[in-house]
Amino acid sequence: MIPLGFYLVVSAILFSIGAYGFLIKRNIITLFMCIELMLNAVNLSFVAFARYYALLDGQVFVFFVMAVAAAEAAVGLGIIVALFRNRQTLNVDETNLMKW
């Protein structure tokens, strides 16, 4: 059996990669993928803790997080497509919809 620490290290690495990409990249699609990577890293740690403590609470919580992530993906991709049709760019710095 693989120790809990290994799962947590992999989860921390995935979350760090997602956070780094979210802070550095300027493409909306890349930001979207980094958010999904961070959500999956958190899901991995929930499942690892649930397996370690032999409880189903973490796995149930992962199910709800995945449902929210799927809804976020559908709404987010719709917004990205609409933004690209209006602005012809996916660069965050060039999309200034809230400015006058």
N, C-alpha and C positions, 0 to 999 in steps of 0.2 A: 504494500500500500504506500502511496506517495504521501509524504508529510504535508501538513497544512501550509507550512512556510513556503514551500515551492509554489503552490498555487497563488499565495499572496504576493510573492515576488513577481510572478508572471503578470498578475493583475496590476501591480504597481507599475511595471514596465509599460504595459499597454495603456494605462491611464496617463502616464507621463508622456508617451508618444502622442496621444490624443491632445493633451493639454498644450504641448509644444506646438503641434500643428495648428491648433486653434489660435494660439497667440501670435504665431509667426506668419502664417499664410494669409493671403488677401482674396483668394478665390472663394466664392460662396459655396460651391460644390465641395471644395476641400474642407471648408469649415464644417459643413454638414457631415461629411464622413468622419471628421475628428470627433464631433459630438457623439456620433454613433459608436465610435471606438471606445470613448470614455464610458458610455452606457454599458457596453459589453464587458469592459473591465470590471465595473461594479457588479454586474451580473455574475461574473466568474467568482468574485470574492463571496457573494451571497451563497452561491451553490457550494463553494468550498467549505464555508462555515456550517451550512446546513448538513453537509455530508459528515463533517468532523464531529458535530454534536448530535447526529442522528435525529434531526428534527426536520419537519417538512416546511417550517415557516419561511426559511430562506428561499426555497424553491417556489413557493406560492408567491412570494414577493417578486421573484424574478419573472414569473408569469405576468404579473401586472405591469412590471417595468417594460417587458417586451410588447405588451399591448399598447402602452403609452408611446413607446418608440415607433411602433408601426403607424399609429395615428399621426405622430409628429413627422414621420417620413412622408406620409401622404400629403399633409397640409404644407409641409416645408417645400417639397418638390413642386407643388402647385404654385406656391409663392415665387419660387425661383424661376419657373417657366414664365410666369406673368411678368416678373421683373426683367427677364431677358428680352421678352417681346417688346416691352416699353422702352428700355434703356439701351439695348443691344450690347450689354456688357455684363459680366459676372464679377467684376472687381468691386470689392467692398468700398474702396476709397472713392470710386466714381458714382456710386449709387447714393445720392443725397436726396431722398424723397421727402425727408422731414424738414429740410431747409427751405427758406423762402427764396 
